[in-house]
């Protein structure tokens, strides 16, 4: 008889090893799917911010024009250099963002802009125009609405 204590078996069986690999693989796959969704959507805030900046720029441009309509020549393509009042922007639509002279801004060519201007009914008979600027990029759209009163009259 031996006086040494009995040795405990060490290690893992092949079945335990295969099961551990399968469990770790399934857990890792779940983490990677969640990580993939986060990475896929990581550019969305940048696109949204760019859409908002384009809409705000166009809204500011429209609101800075005179309220009362005056005659003007029709512009070519997406140019707005002949627009001299708010109403001229009604129905403006461009498949790409252009500067006021109609030159396409190449870094913003994937964005589209549309503007509608309608008469607004404000309390106390205040003359106003409702301005709606819609910016699109891919399947996403952002709409910015503003008002301009006839404060100069």
Backbone as JSON Lines, residues from 0, in Angstrom:
{"i":0,"aa":"X","n":[0.81,-1.18,0.0],"ca":[0.0,0.0,0.0],"c":[0.85,1.24,0.0]}
{"i":1,"aa":"X","n":[0.31,2.22,-0.66],"ca":[1.04,3.47,-0.79],"c":[0.59,4.43,0.3]}
{"i":2,"aa":"X","n":[1.53,5.2,0.78],"ca":[1.21,6.19,1.8],"c":[0.92,7.56,1.2]}
{"i":3,"aa":"X","n":[1.09,7.68,-0.08],"ca":[0.8,8.97,-0.73],"c":[-0.71,9.14,-0.86]}
{"i":4,"aa":"X","n":[-1.17,10.41,-0.68],"ca":[-2.61,10.63,-0.85],"c":[-3.03,10.41,-2.3]}
{"i":5,"aa":"X","n":[-4.26,10.06,-2.48],"ca":[-4.78,9.8,-3.84],"c":[-4.76,11.09,-4.65]}
{"i":6,"aa":"X","n":[-4.35,11.01,-5.88],"ca":[-4.29,12.19,-6.75],"c":[-5.66,12.44,-7.36]}
{"i":7,"aa":"X","n":[-6.01,13.68,-7.34],"ca":[-7.27,14.06,-7.97],"c":[-7.05,14.19,-9.46]}
{"i":8,"aa":"X","n":[-8.02,13.85,-10.24],"ca":[-7.84,14.03,-11.69],"c":[-7.86,15.53,-12.02]}
{"i":9,"aa":"X","n":[-6.97,15.96,-12.9],"ca":[-6.89,17.35,-13.32],"c":[-7.21,17.45,-14.79]}
{"i":10,"aa":"X","n":[-7.61,18.71,-15.2],"ca":[-7.87,18.93,-16.62],"c":[-9.35,18.78,-16.95]}
{"i":11,"aa":"X","n":[-9.59,18.78,-18.24],"ca":[-10.97,18.72,-18.73],"c":[-11.08,17.58,-19.73]}
{"i":12,"aa":"X","n":[-12.25,17.04,-19.78],"ca":[-12.47,16.03,-20.8],"c":[-12.71,16.72,-22.14]}
{"i":13,"aa":"X","n":[-12.65,15.98,-23.2],"ca":[-12.88,16.53,-24.53],"c":[-14.3,17.09,-24.63]}
{"i":14,"aa":"X","n":[-15.25,16.45,-24.04],"ca":[-16.64,16.91,-24.08],"c":[-16.79,18.24,-23.36]}
{"i":15,"aa":"X","n":[-16.18,18.4,-22.21],"ca":[-16.23,19.67,-21.48],"c":[-15.58,20.79,-22.28]}
{"i":16,"aa":"X","n":[-14.49,20.49,-22.95],"ca":[-13.79,21.49,-23.76],"c":[-14.66,21.95,-24.93]}
{"i":17,"aa":"X","n":[-15.28,21.02,-25.63],"ca":[-16.15,21.37,-26.76],"c":[-17.33,22.2,-26.27]}
{"i":18,"aa":"X","n":[-17.92,21.84,-25.16],"ca":[-19.05,22.58,-24.61],"c":[-18.64,24.0,-24.2]}
{"i":19,"aa":"X","n":[-17.48,24.15,-23.6],"ca":[-16.99,25.48,-23.2],"c":[-16.75,26.35,-24.43]}
{"i":20,"aa":"X","n":[-16.16,25.8,-25.48],"ca":[-15.94,26.56,-26.71],"c":[-17.26,26.99,-27.32]}
{"i":21,"aa":"X","n":[-18.25,26.12,-27.32],"ca":[-19.56,26.46,-27.89],"c":[-20.23,27.58,-27.09]}
{"i":22,"aa":"X","n":[-20.19,27.52,-25.78],"ca":[-20.81,28.56,-24.94],"c":[-20.1,29.89,-25.14]}
{"i":23,"aa":"X","n":[-18.79,29.89,-25.17],"ca":[-18.04,31.13,-25.38],"c":[-18.31,31.69,-26.78]}
{"i":24,"aa":"X","n":[-18.39,30.82,-27.77],"ca":[-18.68,31.26,-29.14],"c":[-20.04,31.91,-29.27]}
{"i":25,"aa":"X","n":[-21.05,31.33,-28.65],"ca":[-22.41,31.91,-28.69],"c":[-22.44,33.26,-27.98]}
{"i":26,"aa":"X","n":[-21.79,33.34,-26.84],"ca":[-21.73,34.62,-26.11],"c":[-20.99,35.68,-26.89]}
{"i":27,"aa":"X","n":[-19.89,35.32,-27.51],"ca":[-19.11,36.26,-28.31],"c":[-19.9,36.72,-29.54]}
{"i":28,"aa":"X","n":[-20.64,35.82,-30.15],"ca":[-21.47,36.19,-31.31],"c":[-22.52,37.22,-30.91]}
{"i":29,"aa":"X","n":[-23.14,37.05,-29.76],"ca":[-24.13,38.02,-29.29],"c":[-23.52,39.39,-29.05]}
{"i":30,"aa":"X","n":[-22.35,39.43,-28.46],"ca":[-21.66,40.7,-28.22],"c":[-21.28,41.36,-29.53]}
{"i":31,"aa":"X","n":[-20.8,40.59,-30.5],"ca":[-20.4,41.15,-31.79],"c":[-21.59,41.69,-32.57]}
{"i":32,"aa":"X","n":[-22.75,41.05,-32.47],"ca":[-23.95,41.57,-33.14],"c":[-24.32,42.93,-32.56]}
{"i":33,"aa":"X","n":[-24.29,43.06,-31.26],"ca":[-24.59,44.35,-30.62],"c":[-23.55,45.4,-31.01]}
{"i":34,"aa":"X","n":[-22.3,45.02,-31.03],"ca":[-21.23,45.94,-31.4],"c":[-21.36,46.37,-32.86]}
{"i":35,"aa":"X","n":[-21.73,45.44,-33.73],"ca":[-21.91,45.74,-35.15],"c":[-23.02,46.77,-35.35]}
{"i":36,"aa":"X","n":[-24.11,46.64,-34.62],"ca":[-25.21,47.62,-34.72],"c":[-24.75,49.0,-34.28]}
{"i":37,"aa":"X","n":[-23.96,49.06,-33.23],"ca":[-23.46,50.35,-32.74],"c":[-22.52,50.99,-33.75]}
{"i":38,"aa":"X","n":[-21.66,50.21,-34.35],"ca":[-20.72,50.74,-35.34],"c":[-21.47,51.16,-36.6]}
{"i":39,"aa":"X","n":[-22.44,50.39,-37.02],"ca":[-23.21,50.69,-38.23],"c":[-23.92,52.03,-38.11]}
{"i":40,"aa":"X","n":[-24.41,52.36,-36.94],"ca":[-25.15,53.6,-36.72],"c":[-24.27,54.74,-36.21]}
{"i":41,"aa":"X","n":[-22.98,54.58,-36.13],"ca":[-22.12,55.6,-35.54],"c":[-22.05,56.88,-36.38]}
{"i":42,"aa":"X","n":[-22.28,56.82,-37.69],"ca":[-22.22,58.01,-38.53],"c":[-23.55,58.77,-38.54]}
{"i":43,"aa":"X","n":[-24.62,58.18,-38.05],"ca":[-25.93,58.83,-38.07],"c":[-25.95,60.2,-37.39]}
{"i":44,"aa":"X","n":[-25.35,60.37,-36.22],"ca":[-25.37,61.71,-35.61],"c":[-24.67,62.76,-36.47]}
{"i":45,"aa":"X","n":[-23.63,62.38,-37.16],"ca":[-22.93,63.32,-38.04],"c":[-23.82,63.72,-39.22]}
{"i":46,"aa":"X","n":[-24.48,62.75,-39.83],"ca":[-25.39,63.04,-40.95],"c":[-26.54,63.91,-40.47]}
{"i":47,"aa":"X","n":[-27.1,63.59,-39.33],"ca":[-28.22,64.37,-38.78],"c":[-27.79,65.82,-38.49]}
{"i":48,"aa":"X","n":[-26.62,65.99,-37.92],"ca":[-26.1,67.33,-37.63],"c":[-25.86,68.11,-38.92]}
{"i":49,"aa":"X","n":[-25.35,67.44,-39.94],"ca":[-25.13,68.1,-41.23],"c":[-26.46,68.5,-41.86]}
{"i":50,"aa":"X","n":[-27.47,67.64,-41.77],"ca":[-28.8,67.97,-42.3],"c":[-29.36,69.19,-41.58]}
{"i":51,"aa":"X","n":[-29.19,69.24,-40.27],"ca":[-29.69,70.37,-39.49],"c":[-28.96,71.66,-39.87]}
{"i":52,"aa":"X","n":[-27.65,71.59,-40.08],"ca":[-26.88,72.78,-40.47],"c":[-27.33,73.29,-41.84]}
{"i":53,"aa":"X","n":[-27.6,72.4,-42.77],"ca":[-28.07,72.8,-44.1],"c":[-29.44,73.45,-43.99]}
{"i":54,"aa":"X","n":[-30.34,72.84,-43.2],"ca":[-31.69,73.4,-43.04],"c":[-31.64,74.77,-42.37]}
{"i":55,"aa":"X","n":[-30.81,74.92,-41.35],"ca":[-30.7,76.22,-40.67],"c":[-30.13,77.29,-41.59]}
{"i":56,"aa":"X","n":[-29.16,76.93,-42.42],"ca":[-28.59,77.89,-43.36],"c":[-29.63,78.35,-44.36]}
{"i":57,"aa":"X","n":[-30.4,77.42,-44.89],"ca":[-31.43,77.78,-45.87],"c":[-32.53,78.6,-45.21]}
{"i":58,"aa":"X","n":[-32.91,78.24,-43.99],"ca":[-33.94,79.0,-43.27],"c":[-33.47,80.43,-43.04]}
{"i":59,"aa":"X","n":[-32.23,80.6,-42.64],"ca":[-31.69,81.94,-42.42],"c":[-31.68,82.74,-43.72]}
{"i":60,"aa":"X","n":[-31.28,82.11,-44.8],"ca":[-31.25,82.79,-46.11],"c":[-32.65,83.28,-46.49]}
{"i":61,"aa":"X","n":[-33.65,82.43,-46.31],"ca":[-35.03,82.8,-46.67],"c":[-35.53,83.92,-45.77]}
{"i":62,"aa":"X","n":[-35.32,83.79,-44.47],"ca":[-35.86,84.77,-43.52],"c":[-35.2,86.14,-43.63]}
{"i":63,"aa":"X","n":[-34.02,86.21,-44.21],"ca":[-33.35,87.5,-44.38],"c":[-33.84,88.28,-45.59]}
{"i":64,"aa":"X","n":[-34.63,87.64,-46.45],"ca":[-35.15,88.33,-47.64],"c":[-36.34,89.21,-47.25]}
{"i":65,"aa":"X","n":[-36.63,90.24,-48.07],"ca":[-37.79,91.1,-47.8],"c":[-39.1,90.3,-47.82]}
{"i":66,"aa":"X","n":[-40.07,90.79,-47.07],"ca":[-41.36,90.12,-46.95],"c":[-42.23,90.32,-48.18]}
{"i":67,"aa":"X","n":[-42.29,91.54,-48.68],"ca":[-43.2,91.88,-49.78],"c":[-42.64,91.38,-51.11]}
{"i":68,"aa":"X","n":[-43.48,90.76,-51.93],"ca":[-43.01,90.25,-53.22],"c":[-42.68,91.38,-54.2]}
{"i":69,"aa":"X","n":[-41.62,91.17,-54.96],"ca":[-41.23,92.08,-56.04],"c":[-40.87,91.23,-57.25]}
{"i":70,"aa":"X","n":[-40.99,91.82,-58.44],"ca":[-40.71,91.08,-59.67],"c":[-39.22,90.77,-59.78]}
{"i":71,"aa":"X","n":[-38.92,89.61,-60.36],"ca":[-37.53,89.23,-60.58],"c":[-37.45,88.22,-61.72]}
{"i":72,"aa":"X","n":[-36.24,88.0,-62.21],"ca":[-36.01,87.01,-63.27],"c":[-35.91,85.62,-62.67]}
{"i":73,"aa":"X","n":[-36.34,84.63,-63.42],"ca":[-36.27,83.25,-62.94],"c":[-34.82,82.77,-62.97]}
{"i":74,"aa":"X","n":[-34.38,82.09,-61.91],"ca":[-33.0,81.6,-61.88],"c":[-32.86,80.31,-62.68]}
{"i":75,"aa":"X","n":[-31.63,79.94,-62.96],"ca":[-31.35,78.7,-63.66],"c":[-30.96,77.62,-62.66]}
{"i":76,"aa":"X","n":[-31.42,76.41,-62.9],"ca":[-31.11,75.23,-62.08],"c":[-31.35,75.51,-60.6]}
{"i":77,"aa":"X","n":[-30.35,75.31,-59.76],"ca":[-30.57,75.5,-58.32],"c":[-30.05,76.85,-57.83]}
{"i":78,"aa":"X","n":[-29.78,77.77,-58.73],"ca":[-29.3,79.11,-58.34],"c":[-30.43,79.88,-57.65]}
{"i":79,"aa":"X","n":[-30.04,80.71,-56.7],"ca":[-31.02,81.53,-55.98],"c":[-30.6,82.99,-55.99]}
{"i":80,"aa":"X","n":[-29.65,83.35,-56.86],"ca":[-29.1,84.71,-56.84],"c":[-30.08,85.76,-57.34]}
{"i":81,"aa":"X","n":[-31.16,85.38,-58.01],"ca":[-32.15,86.38,-58.43],"c":[-33.34,86.44,-57.48]}
{"i":82,"aa":"X","n":[-33.36,85.61,-56.46],"ca":[-34.46,85.65,-55.48],"c":[-34.33,86.93,-54.67]}
{"i":83,"aa":"X","n":[-35.4,87.72,-54.65],"ca":[-35.33,88.99,-53.93],"c":[-36.42,89.15,-52.88]}
{"i":84,"aa":"X","n":[-37.18,88.09,-52.63],"ca":[-38.17,88.12,-51.55],"c":[-38.47,86.69,-51.11]}
{"i":85,"aa":"X","n":[-39.17,86.58,-50.0],"ca":[-39.46,85.27,-49.42],"c":[-40.25,84.37,-50.36]}
{"i":86,"aa":"X","n":[-41.22,84.92,-51.05],"ca":[-42.09,84.11,-51.9],"c":[-41.34,83.43,-53.04]}
{"i":87,"aa":"X","n":[-40.21,83.96,-53.45],"ca":[-39.44,83.34,-54.53],"c":[-38.95,81.94,-54.16]}
{"i":88,"aa":"X","n":[-38.81,81.66,-52.89],"ca":[-38.31,80.36,-52.44],"c":[-39.4,79.29,-52.44]}
{"i":89,"aa":"X","n":[-40.66,79.68,-52.56],"ca":[-41.73,78.7,-52.55],"c":[-41.58,77.74,-53.72]}
{"i":90,"aa":"X","n":[-41.51,76.46,-53.42],"ca":[-41.35,75.44,-54.46],"c":[-39.91,75.16,-54.83]}
{"i":91,"aa":"X","n":[-38.97,75.81,-54.17],"ca":[-37.55,75.55,-54.47],"c":[-37.22,74.11,-54.08]}
{"i":92,"aa":"X","n":[-36.58,73.39,-54.98],"ca":[-36.14,72.03,-54.7],"c":[-34.86,71.77,-55.46]}
{"i":93,"aa":"X","n":[-33.88,71.25,-54.78],"ca":[-32.6,70.92,-55.41],"c":[-32.17,69.53,-54.96]}
{"i":94,"aa":"X","n":[-31.73,68.72,-55.9],"ca":[-31.29,67.36,-55.59],"c":[-29.94,67.35,-54.89]}
{"i":95,"aa":"X","n":[-29.21,68.46,-54.97],"ca":[-27.93,68.6,-54.29],"c":[-27.86,70.0,-53.7]}
{"i":96,"aa":"X","n":[-27.08,70.18,-52.66],"ca":[-26.95,71.49,-52.03],"c":[-26.07,72.38,-52.92]}
{"i":97,"aa":"X","n":[-26.6,73.56,-53.23],"ca":[-25.88,74.52,-54.08],"c":[-25.65,75.81,-53.31]}
{"i":98,"aa":"X","n":[-24.64,76.56,-53.72],"ca":[-24.49,77.89,-53.16],"c":[-25.5,78.82,-53.84]}
{"i":99,"aa":"X","n":[-25.53,80.06,-53.45],"ca":[-26.56,80.98,-53.94],"c":[-26.46,81.21,-55.46]}
{"i":100,"aa":"X","n":[-25.25,81.02,-56.03],"ca":[-25.06,81.21,-57.46],"c":[-25.37,79.95,-58.27]}
{"i":101,"aa":"X","n":[-25.72,78.86,-57.61],"ca":[-26.09,77.63,-58.31],"c":[-24.97,76.64,-58.47]}
{"i":102,"aa":"X","n":[-23.83,76.88,-57.85],"ca":[-22.71,75.93,-57.92],"c":[-22.92,74.83,-56.89]}
{"i":103,"aa":"X","n":[-22.89,73.59,-57.35],"ca":[-23.09,72.46,-56.44],"c":[-21.9,72.37,-55.48]}
{"i":104,"aa":"X","n":[-22.21,72.24,-54.21],"ca":[-21.18,72.03,-53.19],"c":[-20.91,70.52,-53.16]}
{"i":105,"aa":"X","n":[-19.79,70.11,-53.72],"ca":[-19.54,68.68,-53.95],"c":[-19.56,67.85,-52.67]}
{"i":106,"aa":"X","n":[-19.1,68.39,-51.57],"ca":[-19.1,67.61,-50.33],"c":[-20.5,67.42,-49.76]}
{"i":107,"aa":"X","n":[-21.47,68.19,-50.27],"ca":[-22.86,68.06,-49.82],"c":[-23.77,67.57,-50.94]}
{"i":108,"aa":"X","n":[-23.2,66.99,-51.98],"ca":[-23.99,66.57,-53.14],"c":[-24.99,65.46,-52.82]}
{"i":109,"aa":"X","n":[-24.79,64.73,-51.74],"ca":[-25.7,63.64,-51.38],"c":[-26.94,64.14,-50.64]}
{"i":110,"aa":"X","n":[-26.99,65.42,-50.32],"ca":[-28.11,66.0,-49.59],"c":[-29.02,66.76,-50.55]}
{"i":111,"aa":"X","n":[-30.32,66.67,-50.36],"ca":[-31.28,67.43,-51.15],"c":[-31.98,68.45,-50.27]}
{"i":112,"aa":"X","n":[-32.45,69.55,-50.88],"ca":[-33.12,70.62,-50.13],"c":[-34.4,71.0,-50.85]}
{"i":113,"aa":"X","n":[-35.46,71.2,-50.08],"ca":[-36.72,71.7,-50.62],"c":[-37.29,72.75,-49.67]}
{"i":114,"aa":"X","n":[-37.92,73.78,-50.24],"ca":[-38.48,74.87,-49.44],"c":[-39.91,75.14,-49.9]}
{"i":115,"aa":"X","n":[-40.8,75.32,-48.92],"ca":[-42.16,75.8,-49.22],"c":[-42.44,77.02,-48.35]}
{"i":116,"aa":"X","n":[-43.11,77.99,-48.95],"ca":[-43.48,79.21,-48.24],"c":[-44.98,79.4,-48.43]}
{"i":117,"aa":"X","n":[-45.7,79.52,-47.33],"ca":[-47.15,79.73,-47.39],"c":[-47.54,80.85,-46.43]}
{"i":118,"aa":"X","n":[-48.7,81.44,-46.7],"ca":[-49.22,82.46,-45.79],"c":[-49.62,81.79,-44.48]}
{"i":119,"aa":"X","n":[-49.35,82.46,-43.38],"ca":[-49.66,81.92,-42.06],"c":[-50.74,82.75,-41.4]}
{"i":120,"aa":"X","n":[-51.63,82.08,-40.69],"ca":[-52.69,82.76,-39.94],"c":[-52.24,82.92,-38.5]}
{"i":121,"aa":"X","n":[-51.78,84.11,-38.16],"ca":[-51.37,84.39,-36.79],"c":[-52.45,85.22,-36.1]}
{"i":122,"aa":"X","n":[-52.49,85.18,-34.77],"ca":[-53.49,85.96,-34.04],"c":[-53.33,87.46,-34.3]}
{"i":123,"aa":"X","n":[-54.4,88.19,-34.11],"ca":[-54.43,89.65,-34.24],"c":[-54.15,90.14,-35.66]}
{"i":124,"aa":"X","n":[-54.33,89.27,-36.64],"ca":[-54.18,89.68,-38.03],"c":[-52.77,90.04,-38.45]}
{"i":125,"aa":"X","n":[-51.77,89.51,-37.78],"ca":[-50.38,89.8,-38.12],"c":[-50.04,89.07,-39.43]}
{"i":126,"aa":"X","n":[-49.5,89.82,-40.39],"ca":[-49.1,89.21,-41.66],"c":[-47.84,88.39,-41.43]}
{"i":127,"aa":"X","n":[-47.86,87.14,-41.87],"ca":[-46.72,86.25,-41.66],"c":[-46.64,85.22,-42.77]}
{"i":128,"aa":"X","n":[-45.48,84.62,-42.9],"ca":[-45.25,83.53,-43.84],"c":[-44.68,82.35,-43.05]}
{"i":129,"aa":"X","n":[-45.18,81.18,-43.38],"ca":[-44.67,79.94,-42.78],"c":[-43.67,79.34,-43.76]}
{"i":130,"aa":"X","n":[-42.45,79.13,-43.29],"ca":[-41.37,78.61,-44.12],"c":[-41.04,77.2,-43.65]}
{"i":131,"aa":"X","n":[-41.08,76.25,-44.57],"ca":[-40.74,74.86,-44.26],"c":[-39.56,74.45,-45.13]}
{"i":132,"aa":"X","n":[-38.46,74.1,-44.48],"ca":[-37.26,73.63,-45.19],"c":[-37.11,72.15,-44.89]}
{"i":133,"aa":"X","n":[-37.02,71.34,-45.94],"ca":[-36.84,69.9,-45.8],"c":[-35.52,69.5,-46.43]}
{"i":134,"aa":"X","n":[-34.69,68.83,-45.66],"ca":[-33.4,68.34,-46.15],"c":[-33.47,66.81,-46.15]}
{"i":135,"aa":"X","n":[-33.0,66.2,-47.22],"ca":[-33.02,64.75,-47.33],"c":[-31.62,64.21,-47.59]}
{"i":136,"aa":"X","n":[-31.4,63.01,-47.09],"ca":[-30.12,62.31,-47.31],"c":[-30.44,60.82,-47.27]}
{"i":137,"aa":"X","n":[-30.3,60.15,-48.39],"ca":[-30.67,58.74,-48.44],"c":[-32.16,58.61,-48.15]}
{"i":138,"aa":"X","n":[-32.52,57.82,-47.18],"ca":[-33.92,57.66,-46.8],"c":[-34.34,58.55,-45.64]}
{"i":139,"aa":"X","n":[-33.42,59.34,-45.11],"ca":[-33.71,60.2,-43.96],"c":[-34.12,61.59,-44.42]}
{"i":140,"aa":"X","n":[-35.05,62.2,-43.7],"ca":[-35.43,63.59,-43.96],"c":[-35.47,64.35,-42.64]}
{"i":141,"aa":"X","n":[-35.19,65.64,-42.73],"ca":[-35.27,66.53,-41.59],"c":[-36.05,67.75,-42.03]}
{"i":142,"aa":"X","n":[-37.06,68.13,-41.27],"ca":[-37.9,69.27,-41.61],"c":[-37.75,70.34,-40.54]}
{"i":143,"aa":"X","n":[-37.5,71.56,-40.98],"ca":[-37.36,72.71,-40.1],"c":[-38.43,73.72,-40.5]}
{"i":144,"aa":"X","n":[-39.22,74.17,-39.54],"ca":[-40.3,75.11,-39.81],"c":[-40.03,76.42,-39.08]}
{"i":145,"aa":"X","n":[-40.25,77.52,-39.78],"ca":[-40.06,78.84,-39.18],"c":[-41.09,79.82,-39.71]}
{"i":146,"aa":"X","n":[-41.17,80.97,-39.07],"ca":[-42.12,82.01,-39.47],"c":[-41.39,83.31,-39.68]}
{"i":147,"aa":"X","n":[-41.91,84.11,-40.58],"ca":[-41.36,85.45,-40.83],"c":[-42.55,86.39,-40.88]}
{"i":148,"aa":"X","n":[-42.53,87.4,-40.03],"ca":[-43.6,88.4,-40.03],"c":[-43.17,89.6,-40.85]}
{"i":149,"aa":"X","n":[-44.13,90.42,-41.19],"ca":[-43.85,91.63,-41.97],"c":[-43.52,92.75,-40.99]}
{"i":150,"aa":"X","n":[-42.4,92.62,-40.32],"ca":[-42.01,93.59,-39.29],"c":[-41.6,94.93,-39.88]}
{"i":151,"aa":"X","n":[-41.29,94.99,-41.16],"ca":[-40.83,96.24,-41.78],"c":[-41.97,97.18,-42.14]}
{"i":152,"aa":"X","n":[-43.2,96.68,-42.14],"ca":[-44.31,97.55,-42.56],"c":[-44.84,98.4,-41.43]}
